[in-house]
Amino acid sequence: MSNLDPEAITIAVFVALMLGMAKTGIHGAGMLSVPLLAIAFGGKLSSGLMLPMLLVADVFGVWYYHRHASFKHLKILFPWAALGVIMGSLAGSFIDDELFKIIMAVTIFSSLAMMIWMELGGREKIPERVYFGIAAGFLGGFTSMIGNLAGTVMAVYFLSMKLPKSNFIGTVAWFFLVINWFKVPFHIWVWHTINRDSWIFAVVLTPAILAGAYLGIVLVKKMSDQTYRWFIVGMTFVAAMVMVLR
């Protein structure tokens, strides 16, 4: 942290705060943190810096919402998400920072369009079939590895499953706790984007993550299910605008 300029430090602290909020219910906040960290540190490097921060934040999300998870959906998602992570780690070896940012932009804008379509009535047209969970799991794992972007993909899936607010948060928390730990070996030994400094970076920012986690718990209690869904859409829109205006 001592080697960073003030702007990068400010972005890092803000990202840590947003990640904490995301893991305790303000799910859309995490979507905004991804492009911000990529702008400050580059696409591939930012994914390695963010992962240890996510692991810290995941613990608080699961601790608070673990009883509300829908394991029926998780059983479908996990094996395909693991395959997506493996494929993403292989693909990432051939992707430079510019292409990383393009993938981020396409993923965020596509997810935003899907979310708006669902909220305007499209959700009723999505069948609760296993193959939709398989596709979501694979894309979630792949985009999670490629820039920690699974938040947008999984938001589309879980919103389409019509999960209540608490079940949405609990299921997302368990999904990312497992998948993010599964990604660690690939970042260390395949991409070489996680090292001792990455863990120190996360430890130093833990107070901001904790503050965000507490703020997320407070805010989510004040939202109805409908307001919560539109909040996720709104935060995804802000993330998309950050990508456009970067």
Backbone as a ProteinNet text record, in pm:
[ID]
protein_1_A
[PRIMARY]
MSNLDPEAITIAVFVALMLGMAKTGIHGAGMLSVPLLAIAFGGKLSSGLMLPMLLVADVFGVWYYHRHASFKHLKILFPWAALGVIMGSLAGSFIDDELFKIIMAVTIFSSLAMMIWMELGGREKIPERVYFGIAAGFLGGFTSMIGNLAGTVMAVYFLSMKLPKSNFIGTVAWFFLVINWFKVPFHIWVWHTINRDSWIFAVVLTPAILAGAYLGIVLVKKMSDQTYRWFIVGMTFVAAMVMVLR
[TERTIARY]
82.5	0	86	201.8	287.4	342	343.2	395.6	288.4	163.7	54.9	35.3	-13.3	-44.9	-178.9	-209.4	-332.9	-460.3	-463.4	-582.6	-604.5	-497.7	-508.5	-549.3	-495.8	-532	-679.5	-725.8	-866.9	-957.4	-920.9	-1000.5	-999.9	-883.2	-871.8	-960.1	-958.7	-1040.8	-1189	-1225.7	-1365.6	-1410.2	-1324.6	-1355.9	-1374.9	-1287.7	-1300.3	-1433.5	-1472	-1599.5	-1716.1	-1710	-1816.8	-1824.5	-1709.5	-1709.1	-1773.3	-1742.3	-1805.9	-1956.5	-2004	-2147.4	-2209.1	-2136.6	-2188.8	-2211.7	-2122.8	-2131	-2235.6	-2288.1	-2393.5	-2524.3	-2540.6	-2671.4	-2679.4	-2589.6	-2595.4	-2518.4	-2578.6	-2508.4	-2452.9	-2527.2	-2482.4	-2355.9	-2324.1	-2204.1	-2078.3	-2076.5	-1960.6	-1938.3	-2046.9	-2034.5	-1959.5	-1980	-1911.1	-1762.4	-1727.7	-1588.3	-1498	-1553.2	-1471.7	-1410.2	-1490.4	-1427.4	-1339.2	-1372.4	-1289.5	-1149.2	-1140.9	-1009.5	-932.7	-1003.9	-938.7	-880.3	-951.1	-900.8	-773.6	-771.7	-657.8	-535.6	-557.1	-444	-429.6	-521.3	-516	-604.4	-655.6	-753.4	-706.3	-598.8	-555.2	-498.2	-417.7	-360.5	-469.7	-570.7	-677.7	-755	-768.9	-841.4	-766.4	-632.7	-553.6	-553.6	-556.1	-562.9	-699.1	-802.8	-937.6	-970.5	-918	-959.6	-935.6	-817.2	-801.9	-898.7	-930.6	-1029.7	-1167.2	-1199.4	-1327.1	-1336	-1225.2	-1225.5	-1254	-1197.5	-1226.7	-1374.8	-1424.8	-1564.1	-1661.3	-1626.8	-1714.5	-1745.7	-1646.2	-1663.7	-1776.8	-1781.4	-1884.3	-2021.7	-2026.6	-2153.6	-2213.6	-2132.4	-2181	-2216.4	-2133.9	-2159.9	-2296.9	-2334.7	-2459.5	-2581.6	-2564.4	-2679.9	-2679	-2592	-2575.5	-2704.4	-2795.2	-2917.8	-3016.6	-2996.1	-3095.5	-3058.9	-2953.9	-2908.4	-3003.3	-3018	-3095.2	-2997.6	-2975.8	-2878	-2928.2	-3057.5	-3112.3	-3049.8	-3036.1	-2975.2	-2823.1	-2763	-2616.5	-2566	-2640.3	-2598.2	-2588.1	-2674.1	-2668	-2550	-2528.2	-2429.9	-2285.2	-2252.7	-2112.7	-2027	-2067.4	-1976.4	-1950.5	-2051.9	-2034.9	-1956.7	-1972.7	-1892.5	-1744.8	-1716.6	-1577.7	-1517.4	-1594.3	-1546.8	-1523.4	-1612.7	-1595.5	-1469.1	-1435.9	-1313.3	-1190.9	-1190.6	-1077.7	-1061.4	-1172.3	-1165.5	-1123.3	-1171.2	-1132.5	-985.5	-929.9	-786.8	-702.1	-747.6	-675.3	-687	-808.8	-830.4	-756.3	-748.5	-684.9	-538.1	-475.3	-333.6	-309.4	-415	-401.8	-473	-517.2	-594.1	-512.3	-497.6	-425.7	-524.7	-472.6	-556.2	-668.7	-640.9	-744.3	-860.2	-827.2	-932.3	-1007	-934.6	-999	-1108.6	-1075.9	-1171.8	-1289.5	-1264.3	-1372.9	-1467.7	-1409.6	-1491.9	-1574.7	-1513.8	-1587.7	-1706.3	-1680.7	-1786.3	-1900.6	-1867.8	-1970.8	-2052	-1984	-2053.4	-2147.8	-2099	-2181.3	-2301.5	-2279.5	-2390.3	-2492.3	-2444.6	-2536.6	-2621.8	-2556.7	-2629.8	-2731	-2690.8	-2781.7	-2906	-2887	-3000.4	-3092.7	-3035.2	-3114.8	-3192.9	-3128.1	-3195.5	-3316	-3296.3	-3406.6	-3519.7	-3484.9	-3586.3	-3665.6	-3597.6	-3666.6	-3759.3	-3712.7	-3794.4	-3916.5	-3909.4	-4022.4	-4115.6	-4097.1	-4188.9	-4125.3	-3999.9	-3934.6	-3907.6	-3905.8	-3875.4	-3974.8	-4099.5	-4202.6	-4177.9	-4094.9	-4069.7	-3947.7	-3878.2	-3758.5	-3796.8	-3778.2	-3815.9	-3717	-3766	-3678.1	-3625.2	-3543.9	-3488	-3343.6	-3300	-3163.4	-3062.8	-3092.5	-2993.6	-2965	-3063.7	-3038.6	-2940.5	-2953	-2858.2	-2719.1	-2712.1	-2582.5	-2511.8	-2587	-2529.3	-2485.7	-2569.7	-2536.7	-2414.4	-2406.1	-2292.2	-2161.9	-2164	-2042.2	-2000.9	-2097.3	-2065.2	-2022	-2083.9	-2045.6	-1901.7	-1862.2	-1725.2	-1625.9	-1661.5	-1571.2	-1550.5	-1660.8	-1649.8	-1594.3	-1611	-1550.6	-1399.2	-1348.8	-1204.5	-1154.7	-1232.5	-1194.1	-1245.4	-1175.6	-1208	-1306.2	-1335.1	-1428.8	-1563.2	-1615.4	-1738.2	-1861.5	-1851.5	-1965.2	-2082	-2057.2	-2165.9	-2280.3	-2248.1	-2352.8	-2424.9	-2349.3	-2408.3	-2498.1	-2449.1	-2527	-2647.3	-2637	-2753.5	-2866	-2831.2	-2932.2	-2997.5	-2916.5	-2970.1	-3060.1	-3010.9	-3087.6	-3210.9	-3202.9	-3322.5	-3426.9	-3382.2	-3476.2	-3541.5	-3474.7	-3530.4	-3629.4	-3648	-3746.8	-3719.4	-3592.9	-3559.6	-3591.7	-3651.6	-3671.3	-3536.5	-3541.2	-3420.5	-3320.4	-3363.7	-3271.8	-3213.5	-3297.1	-3247.7	-3150.2	-3177.8	-3087.2	-2949.1	-2946.3	-2819.3	-2744.9	-2816.7	-2752.3	-2696.9	-2771.1	-2726	-2604.5	-2609.5	-2495.1	-2371.7	-2391.3	-2278.2	-2208.4	-2285.4	-2226.4	-2160.8	-2226	-2170	-2030.6	-2017.6	-1888.7	-1784.3	-1825.5	-1727.1	-1655.8	-1733.1	-1676.4	-1596.1	-1654.1	-1589.1	-1463.1	-1466.4	-1347.4	-1230.5	-1256.7	-1147.7	-1097.1	-1187.4	-1147.7	-1055.4	-1070.3	-990.6	-848.3	-825.6	-696.1	-577.3	-578.3	-461.4	-431.7	-535.6	-514.7	-448.3	-488.1	-425.5	-279.4	-251	-115.1	-21.5	-63.6	29.9	11.9	-103.1	-123.5	-104.2	-171.6	-163	-53.9	-14.8	85.9	42.4	-85.6	-138.7	-162.9	-145.2	-157.1	-22.8	26.1	149.7	136	243.8	237.8	179.7	218.5	169.3	17.6	-37.2	-182.2	-255.5	-202.2	-265.1	-249.3	-132.1	-111	-208.1	-225.7	-318.8	-458.6	-503.2	-636.2	-644.6	-538.9	-538.3	-546.7	-467.6	-467.6	-606.2	-676.7	-807.5	-923.5	-895	-1000.6	-1091.2	-1039.6	-1131	-1235.9	-1195	-1291.2	-1392.5	-1347.4	-1439	-1540.9	-1494.4	-1584.1	-1686.3	-1639	-1730.2	-1837.1	-1796.2	-1891.8	-1990.3	-1942.1	-2029.4	-2137.8	-2099	-2196.9	-2297.8	-2247.2	-2334.9	-2433.1	-2386	-2473	-2586.9	-2557.1	-2660.5	-2767.3	-2723.2	-2817.3	-2906.1	-2844.3	-2919.4	-3017.6	-2975.8	-3061.2	-3189.8	-3185.1	-3305.2	-3410.6	-3369.3	-3460.9	-3524.9	-3484.8	-3533.7	-3637.3	-3741	-3834.5	-3771.1	-3831.9	-3778.5	-3774.5	-3880	-3886.5	-3779.5	-3766.7	-3663.7	-3525.2	-3506.1	-3376.6	-3338.1	-3432.7	-3404.9	-3367.6	-3440.6	-3409.8	-3280.1	-3245	-3116	-3001.7	-3012.1	-2910.3	-2899.4	-3014.3	-3014.5	-2944.5	-2976.2	-2917.8	-2767.2	-2717.4	-2574.1	-2502.9	-2568.1	-2509.6	-2501.4	-2602.4	-2599.9	-2483.5	-2462.1	-2350.4	-2217.5	-2203.4	-2081.5	-2060.2	-2169.3	-2159.1	-2111.9	-2164.4	-2123.7	-1975.3	-1928.5	-1787.1	-1700.6	-1742.4	-1667	-1665.7	-1778.4	-1787.1	-1702.9	-1702.4	-1639.3	-1495.9	-1442	-1309	-1201.3
-120.5	0	125.6	119.9	239.1	281	188.4	220.2	273.4	280	323	473.1	531	673.7	694.4	815.8	841.1	797.4	815.2	775.8	625.6	546.9	401	354.4	417.9	382.4	411.8	527	563.7	462.7	423	323.9	190.6	149	20.8	18.8	127.8	134.7	133.9	209	212.3	75.1	6.7	-127.7	-223.7	-216.1	-302.3	-278.3	-152.4	-117.8	-176.7	-163.1	-214.9	-366.7	-432.7	-578.8	-627.6	-559.6	-595.6	-580.9	-472	-450.2	-557.8	-593.8	-692.8	-827.2	-866.4	-999.4	-1010.3	-896.8	-902.2	-844.3	-851.1	-822.5	-717.6	-617.4	-513.6	-565.4	-665.8	-746.1	-662.3	-562.6	-483.3	-404.3	-381	-304.3	-372.7	-504.9	-579.6	-563.5	-541.5	-524.8	-396.6	-293.8	-167.8	-177.5	-260.6	-270.2	-332.9	-421.6	-492.4	-397.2	-314.9	-224.1	-119.4	-75.1	24.9	-27.7	-149.6	-206.9	-235.3	-274	-300.1	-172.4	-61.4	66	106.1	81.1	123.9	34.1	-97.7	-190.8	-277.5	-265.9	-353.4	-475.1	-531.8	-639.3	-762.9	-823.6	-951	-935.1	-831.9	-808.1	-778.6	-702.2	-667	-789.8	-890	-1010.6	-1086	-1083.5	-1146.9	-1068.6	-935.2	-851.3	-863.2	-873.7	-876	-1007.6	-1118.8	-1248.8	-1265	-1232.9	-1243.3	-1153	-1036.6	-949.2	-1015.6	-1081.4	-1151.4	-1264.9	-1335.8	-1446.9	-1398.6	-1282.6	-1223.7	-1186.5	-1119.7	-1074.8	-1191.9	-1300.3	-1417.5	-1476.8	-1477.3	-1535.6	-1465.1	-1333.2	-1258.5	-1279	-1288.8	-1312.4	-1446.7	-1552	-1685.5	-1692.9	-1631.7	-1633.1	-1573.9	-1466.8	-1398.3	-1458.8	-1510.7	-1555.4	-1705.8	-1784.1	-1924.8	-2006	-1970.6	-2050	-2032.1	-1932.2	-1899.6	-1951.4	-2029.4	-2074.7	-2178.8	-2173.5	-2274.8	-2377.6	-2486.2	-2586.1	-2666.3	-2661.1	-2724.1	-2661.3	-2531	-2462	-2478.5	-2475.9	-2485.9	-2620.8	-2727.4	-2860.3	-2865.3	-2790.2	-2784.6	-2698.9	-2589.1	-2489.8	-2532.7	-2593.1	-2612.1	-2688.2	-2807.4	-2879.6	-2804.8	-2736.4	-2663.6	-2534.9	-2473.8	-2355.2	-2392	-2509.1	-2555	-2574.2	-2632.5	-2648.7	-2512.4	-2416.5	-2282.3	-2215.1	-2236	-2179.9	-2238.1	-2368.4	-2433.9	-2380.2	-2368.5	-2316.3	-2169.3	-2093.4	-1953.5	-1935.9	-2024.1	-2014.7	-2044	-2136	-2166.3	-2050.8	-1996.9	-1887.5	-1761.9	-1739.8	-1619.4	-1608	-1721.2	-1719.4	-1652.3	-1638	-1581.2	-1446.2	-1390.2	-1265.4	-1152.5	-1041.8	-926.4	-832.7	-723.7	-633.5	-570.4	-533.7	-470.5	-565.5	-691.1	-789.1	-820.3	-819.5	-836.6	-731	-606.5	-498.1	-509.6	-557.5	-578	-686.6	-795.9	-904.4	-852.9	-770.5	-710.8	-630	-544.1	-457	-538.9	-638.6	-722.1	-795.8	-851.6	-926.8	-836.7	-719.8	-629	-577.8	-534.6	-481.3	-589.9	-709.8	-819.8	-854.6	-859.8	-890.3	-780.6	-655.8	-544.7	-555.3	-584.3	-598.4	-711.6	-823.6	-936.7	-900.6	-830.1	-792.8	-702.6	-602.9	-510.1	-585	-672.4	-752.2	-837.4	-898.8	-982.6	-900.2	-783	-699.9	-642.7	-634.8	-583.4	-694.5	-814.2	-923.8	-1046.5	-1038.3	-1151.2	-1269	-1243.8	-1351.8	-1466.9	-1434.4	-1537.8	-1630	-1587.7	-1668.7	-1759.1	-1748.6	-1830.2	-1958.3	-2074.9	-2200.2	-2238.6	-2298.6	-2344.4	-2482.8	-2489.7	-2615.2	-2630.3	-2756.8	-2784.9	-2724.7	-2727.1	-2679.6	-2530.7	-2454.9	-2312.6	-2296.5	-2381.3	-2380.2	-2423.6	-2521.6	-2566.9	-2453.2	-2384.1	-2272.6	-2160.6	-2129.6	-2023	-2060.7	-2186.6	-2232.4	-2221.2	-2267.5	-2261.4	-2116.7	-2032.8	-1892.3	-1821.2	-1858.5	-1799.3	-1832.2	-1958.2	-1998.5	-1933.4	-1930.1	-1872.5	-1723.1	-1649.8	-1505.1	-1469.4	-1559.5	-1536.9	-1541.2	-1634.1	-1644	-1528.6	-1493.8	-1384.4	-1252.6	-1200.5	-1067.1	-1060	-1174.1	-1171.8	-1110.2	-1152.5	-1092.4	-1179.3	-1286.9	-1376.6	-1312.7	-1203.2	-1137.8	-1099.2	-1047	-1006.9	-1129.1	-1231.1	-1352.4	-1421.7	-1438	-1508.2	-1426.9	-1295.1	-1212	-1239.6	-1251.2	-1282.8	-1417.6	-1518.1	-1651.6	-1653.5	-1600.8	-1609.4	-1518.4	-1405.7	-1323.3	-1395.5	-1467.3	-1541	-1657.1	-1708.9	-1817.7	-1766.2	-1635.5	-1571	-1599	-1606.7	-1630.6	-1506	-1524.2	-1410	-1349.1	-1227.5	-1150.3	-1228.8	-1285	-1355.4	-1480.7	-1556	-1675.1	-1638.9	-1529.6	-1480	-1453.4	-1378	-1338.4	-1460.4	-1549.2	-1667.3	-1762.3	-1782	-1872.5	-1815	-1686.2	-1619.1	-1627.3	-1608.1	-1610.8	-1746.9	-1854.5	-1989	-2018.1	-1975.5	-2001.2	-1941.1	-1815	-1748.3	-1791	-1829.5	-1880	-2002.7	-2095.7	-2219.1	-2191.8	-2116.9	-2093.4	-2009.5	-1910.1	-1825.6	-1903.4	-1994.1	-2077.9	-2174.5	-2221.4	-2312.2	-2241.4	-2110	-2032.9	-2006.5	-2011.4	-1970.3	-2042.7	-2176.9	-2244.4	-2200.5	-2170.1	-2127	-1989.7	-1901.8	-1770.1	-1778.3	-1871.1	-1881.2	-1949.2	-2064.5	-2147.4	-2140.3	-2091.4	-2081.3	-1937.3	-1843.8	-1703.8	-1626.7	-1673.4	-1604.5	-1462	-1444.9	-1312.5	-1296.9	-1403.4	-1394.7	-1431	-1344.2	-1371	-1316.7	-1308	-1260.3	-1119.4	-1033.5	-896.3	-889.5	-982.4	-985.2	-1010.8	-1103.5	-1134.8	-1018.3	-953.7	-837	-725.4	-706.2	-607.3	-629.4	-755.9	-789.9	-768.1	-805.6	-789.9	-642.8	-559	-414.9	-354.9	-405.1	-350.6	-416.5	-512.9	-583.5	-489.9	-387.1	-295.8	-232.3	-196.5	-138.7	-243.4	-368.1	-477	-498.3	-498.3	-515.7	-402.5	-279.8	-165.1	-178.5	-222.3	-242.4	-353.6	-462.3	-573.6	-527.9	-449	-398.4	-306	-217.9	-125.3	-201	-309	-390.1	-452.4	-504.7	-565.7	-463.9	-343.2	-237.3	-196.9	-176.2	-126.5	-228.7	-355.8	-456.3	-478.5	-455.6	-470.9	-366.6	-257	-148	-161.6	-263.7	-278	-389.5	-364.3	-470.8	-557.3	-673	-760.9	-688.8	-613.6	-543.7	-435.1	-358.2	-253.5	-314.2	-428.2	-495	-536.4	-592.1	-635	-515.7	-406.5	-288.9	-222.5	-235.7	-183.3	-255.3	-386.9	-464.7	-419	-396.4	-346.8	-210.4	-123.4	9.8	7.7	-75	-83.2	-142.4	-235.7	-291.7	-184.5	-97.8	13.3	107.6	138.7	226.2	162.2	31.2	-39	-32	-44.5	-36.2	102.2	206.7	343	367.1	309.2	320.6	261.7	147.3	85.1	173.7	238.3	322.4	448	507.2	636.9	626.4	505.2	486.5	556.1
0	0	0	64.4	73.8	-62	-159.7	-292.5	-387.7	-340.8	-427.5	-417.5	-528.3	-524.1	-453.5	-409.4	-332.9	-405	-536.9	-612.4	-605.1	-622.6	-616.8	-477.1	-374	-236	-211.3	-258.2	-241.1	-309.7	-431.7	-504.4	-430.6	-379.6	-308.9	-184.2	-106.9	14.8	-21.4	-124.5	-167.8	-216.3	-291.6	-339.6	-222	-121.6	-3.9	66.9	79.9	142.9	63.5	-68.8	-154.4	-151.1	-144.8	-138.4	-8.9	101.8	227.9	220.9	160.9	143.9	55.7	-49.6	-144.4	-78.2	11.7	70.9	181.3	227.6	329.1	276	145.2	89.7	-18.1	-18.8	-122.5	-242.6	-306.2	-406.2	-520.4	-564.6	-677.6	-651.4	-522.8	-490.3	-541.8	-538.8	-586	-735.1	-809.2	-953.3	-987.5	-906.8	-930.1	-897	-798.8	-754.9	-860.6	-942.3	-1041.8	-1144.4	-1214.6	-1312	-1246.8	-1125.2	-1058.2	-1031.1	-977.7	-947.5	-1077	-1182.1	-1311	-1369.7	-1352.5	-1402.8	-1329	-1197.6	-1116.1	-1132.3	-1150.6	-1147.2	-1272.1	-1367.6	-1484.4	-1462.5	-1572.1	-1562.9	-1490	-1538.9	-1483.3	-1343.1	-1321.1	-1189.3	-1087.3	-1127.7	-1034.7	-989.1	-1077.5	-1037.7	-928.9	-933.6	-828.9	-699.3	-709.2	-589.7	-521.2	-601.5	-545	-477.2	-528.4	-476.8	-326.9	-271.4	-125.6	-49.7	-104.4	-41.9	-43.3	-152.8	-162.2	-60.9	-41.4	53.1	195.3	229.9	361.5	369.7	267	266.9	263.9	191.6	182.3	319.2	406.7	540.1	614.1	605.5	676.8	614.9	480.8	413.8	451.9	450.1	485.5	634	717.5	862.1	894.3	825.3	859.1	789.8	667.9	589.6	558.3	624.5	584.7	594.2	681.9	700.4	585.8	501.6	399	260	249.2	116.5	57.9	-74.7	-147.7	-204.9	-131.3	-175.1	-295.1	-320.9	-441.5	-566.1	-565.7	-679.5	-678.8	-561.8	-552.9	-604.2	-580	-626.5	-778.5	-844.9	-991.5	-1037.1	-968	-1013.2	-992.1	-876.7	-837.4	-937.8	-985.3	-1076.5	-1206.9	-1258.1	-1384.2	-1364.2	-1247.5	-1216.2	-1203.8	-1144.8	-1133.7	-1272.1	-1364.4	-1501.9	-1566.9	-1539.4	-1594	-1543.5	-1414.9	-1358.1	-1429.4	-1450.3	-1517.8	-1659.5	-1732.3	-1868.6	-1868.8	-1770.2	-1761	-1731.2	-1647.6	-1616.2	-1738.1	-1822.6	-1946.2	-2045.6	-2059.9	-2154.4	-2110.6	-1979	-1927.9	-1960.8	-1986.6	-2021.7	-2156.7	-2237.4	-2371.7	-2385.2	-2271.2	-2275.1	-2213.8	-2288.2	-2233	-2162.7	-2105.4	-2026.4	-2107.9	-2232.3	-2313.9	-2339.1	-2369.9	-2393.7	-2264.7	-2149.7	-2020.3	-2002.6	-2032.5	-2013.2	-2109.3	-2231	-2326.8	-2276.1	-2224.8	-2169.5	-2052.9	-1966.8	-1854.8	-1904.7	-2003.4	-2054.4	-2114.2	-2196.6	-2260.4	-2155	-2054.7	-1949.7	-1871.4	-1832.2	-1750.9	-1830	-1955.6	-2035.1	-2069.2	-2099.9	-2130.4	-2008.5	-1892.2	-1769	-1737.1	-1758.1	-1732.7	-1820	-1948.1	-2039.1	-1994.5	-1952.6	-1905	-1779	-1685.2	-1560.7	-1587.7	-1672.5	-1703.9	-1772.8	-1866.9	-1936.9	-1838.9	-1741.6	-1643.8	-1555.6	-1511.2	-1422.4	-1493.9	-1626.9	-1704	-1751.7	-1697.8	-1728.6	-1789.2	-1829.3	-1894.6	-1802.8	-1670.9	-1577.6	-1589.2	-1620.3	-1630.6	-1749.8	-1844.7	-1964.4	-1950.3	-1836.6	-1817	-1743.3	-1804.4	-1738.8	-1630	-1521.7	-1414.3	-1451.3	-1552.8	-1601.9	-1559.3	-1552.3	-1509.3	-1605.7	-1735.9	-1833.4	-1816.7	-1766.9	-1741.9	-1625.9	-1524.2	-1413.3	-1456.5	-1547.6	-1599.2	-1673.5	-1759.9	-1835.1	-1741	-1641.7	-1546.9	-1464.4	-1423.4	-1344.4	-1422.5	-1547.4	-1629.2	-1654.5	-1695.7	-1721.3	-1593.6	-1481.3	-1354.2	-1318.1	-1334.6	-1305.8	-1400.8	-1528.4	-1628.9	-1604.7	-1586.8	-1568	-1430.1	-1333.8	-1202.6	-1213.8	-1294.1	-1314.9	-1401	-1502.9	-1592.8	-1534.7	-1435.8	-1385.3	-1271.2	-1201.7	-1088.1	-1126.7	-1242.2	-1294.7	-1278	-1200.9	-1188.8	-1115.8	-1043.3	-971.2	-1062.1	-1179.5	-1273.3	-1330.3	-1365.8	-1424.2	-1322.6	-1199.3	-1098.5	-1052.7	-1058.3	-1026.2	-1125.1	-1253.5	-1354.5	-1323.4	-1291.9	-1265.4	-1142.6	-1030.3	-906.3	-908.8	-976.3	-991.8	-1075.8	-1178	-1262.9	-1188.6	-1085.4	-1004.2	-899.8	-895.2	-806.8	-659.6	-623	-482.4	-399.4	-281.8	-192	-153.3	-100.5	-71.9	13.4	125.5	215.6	150.5	76.2	6.5	-104.3	-173.4	-277.1	-216.4	-107.1	-45.7	7.9	78.3	136.9	32.4	-76.2	-181.9	-254.8	-282.9	-346.4	-257.1	-126.5	-32.7	-34.3	-29.6	-31.7	-166.2	-274.9	-408.2	-420.5	-381.5	-400.2	-298.1	-178.8	-82.7	-139.5	-194.2	-248.6	-375.8	-468.4	-597.3	-581.9	-495.6	-479	-419.3	-324.6	-272.6	-379.6	-463.9	-572.2	-671.4	-687.5	-782.9	-734.9	-604.6	-549.5	-612.3	-622	-681.4	-824.9	-900.9	-1039.4	-1044.5	-953.4	-948.5	-903.3	-811.8	-758.6	-857.8	-910.6	-987.9	-1139.5	-1186.7	-1331.7	-1378	-1314.1	-1355.4	-1281.7	-1164.5	-1081.9	-1046.4	-1016.2	-981.8	-831.5	-754.6	-608.4	-546.6	-459.8	-387.2	-244.5	-172.8	-34.8	-26.6	-120.8	-119	-137.4	-215.5	-236.2	-104.9	-25.4	104.1	200.6	200.2	286.4	247.3	117.1	64.4	122.4	123.9	176.4	326.9	399.2	545.1	582.8	515.1	543.8	519.5	419.8	383.9	457.8	545.3	618.2	698.6	768.4	839.3	747.5	625.4	530.8	486.5	468.6	433.1	544.1	670	785.1	793.5	772	775.4	667.7	549.7	441.4	472.7	534.7	570.7	668	767.2	864	795.8	709.2	638	549	485.8	401	479.9	598.5	683.3	719.4	754.3	793.2	675.5	559.3	443.7	387.6	383.3	319.5	399.7	529.5	612.6	578.7	518.9	488.2	350.9	274.6	137.7	126.1	49.1	13.8	-95.1	-123	-227.8	-362.9	-394.3	-522.5	-530.3	-422.7	-419.2	-431	-366.1	-368.2	-510.4	-584.3	-721.4	-808.8	-796.1	-877.2	-834.6	-707.6	-662	-732.3	-745.8	-816	-961	-1024.2	-1162.2	-1169.1	-1074.8	-1074.3	-1056.4	-965.8	-943.4	-1064.2	-1132.1	-1254.2	-1362.2	-1368.8	-1464.6	-1434.1	-1306.4	-1268.9	-1309.3	-1284.9	-1324.1	-1474.2	-1550	-1695.7	-1738.6	-1673.1	-1707	-1672.9	-1563.3	-1528.8	-1639.4	-1694.2	-1802.3	-1927	-1955.6	-2074.7	-2060.6	-1940.4	-1918.6	-1868.9	-1854.4	-1795.4	-1879
[MASK]
++++++++++++++++++++++++++++++++++++++++++++++++++++++++++++++++++++++++++++++++++++++++++++++++++++++++++++++++++++++++++++++++++++++++++++++++++++++++++++++++++++++++++++++++++++++++++++++++++++++++++++++++++++++++++++++++++++++++++++++++++++++

